[in-house]
Amino acid sequence: MIKRLLIAFVLLFLAPVGISFAVTEREPVAAWTTARRDPTGLAPDPAQTQEAVIQVYAARAFAWRGIFAVHTWISMKPAGAPAYTRYEVIGWGVQRGVPAIRVDRMGPDNYWFGNYPTVLLDRRGPEAEALIPKIREAIDTYPYKDLYRTWPGPNSNTFIAHIGRAVPELGLELPNHAIGKDYLPDGAVFAAAPSGSGYQFSVLGVAGVTLALNEGVEVNLLGLSFGVDFDDVAIKLPALGRIGLSGR
């Protein structure tokens, strides 16, 4: 543990001076109407994969928001289902009475307005089959079906974090630049971490601390999250996300 801690802090000091790291693929976008939204092929073909599948995705947010944050969503299908169902929270239209939770607005793994997604979680088989009803129940109990705020929340990441807390068996670890994941429902200041492997303290999503086996230590200030993941030997920086030695 001491060795991992030293490596993590070395990475922290080297990062600003040019340590190389993987960046999520992005494409320049002129307008949302022309931005790329086609399938990526990350979701297994339902015709070829009969087992149940649960996947959680993250992609850089559209336009300038993508500098700082990612958008997350969940796609799943029961065993034998011919197609996936995709659930996410989107802000466009909410002020006009459109529900914040959107279902199948795109395919399960599509580009998010020009930005290539990353698979954060992939569960398959009987384990996934048993979790799907619990996830649907968590979606039904999401408390902000008619409210959306880009910052500090509730937003798309608040929604996915809610599912993680409600279904801790998922072991869902959200990236630190999933701004909004620390916005706790109903004004709470203390809750389980989204991964279910620890706890967090948060004041309206603008300041707080997370201590968990999966997330490590994260400090949130005004929505910008800094952290150290001791398990995977990595640091977490605002906007950049995870920088570390593992392949994750």
Buried (B, 14 or more C-beta within 10 A) or exposed (E): EEEBEEBBEEBBEEBEEEEEBEEBBEEEBEEEEEBBBEEBEBBBEBEEEEBBBBBBBBBBBBEEBBEBBBBBBBBBBBBEBEEBBBBBBBBEEBEEEBEBBBEEEBBBBBBBBBBBBBBBBBBBEEEBBEBBEBBBEBBEEBEBBEBBBBBBBBBBBBBBBBBBBBBBEBBBBBBBBBBBBBBBBEEEEEBBBBBBBBEBBBEBBBBBBBBBBBBBBBBBEEBBBBBBBBBBBBBBBBEEBBBBEEEE
